[in-house]
Amino acid sequence: MILGGGYLLWYLRKRLSITVVCFGFCSLALLINSGALQSVHRYAYGIVSLSIELGLVLSSQPPWGYAVMTLFATFLLYMAVKFAACR
């Protein structure tokens, strides 16, 4: 997630604003330097610029966009049921 997000930020740096790119790289650097690498993927989901760049990539490929949305919706449903079952 960290390497892929960094690559997409670098690849799409011309299409994104400088603010989004700087925020994305600073957020990734903060995650890498935090020292807790086992739970980094949870925090990387919250970086807004990674979501924006994923949307830019998937907007040119609508079938892949639907597949990724279905995957994320399934994951969200799974986590909601898991959270609701926890007491």
C-alpha positions, 0 to 999 in steps of 0.5 A: 500500500505504501509503495503503490501509493507512492508510485501513484503519487509520483505517476499522477503528479502532473494531474494532481495539484501540488497540495495534494501531492505534498500532503500525500508524500508527507502522510506516507513519510509519516507512516513510514517513520512511525515505526509501527509497520504492522498496522500501517495499512489501516492508516494508509486507507485514511490518506485522502490523496491515495483515494483521489489518485485511485479514482483518477486511475480507475476513471479511465477503466470503468470495468476495473472501477466497478470491480474495485468498488465491489471489492471494497463494498464487500470488505466494508460489509464484512467489517461491519458485520464483524464489528456488530458481532463483537460485544 
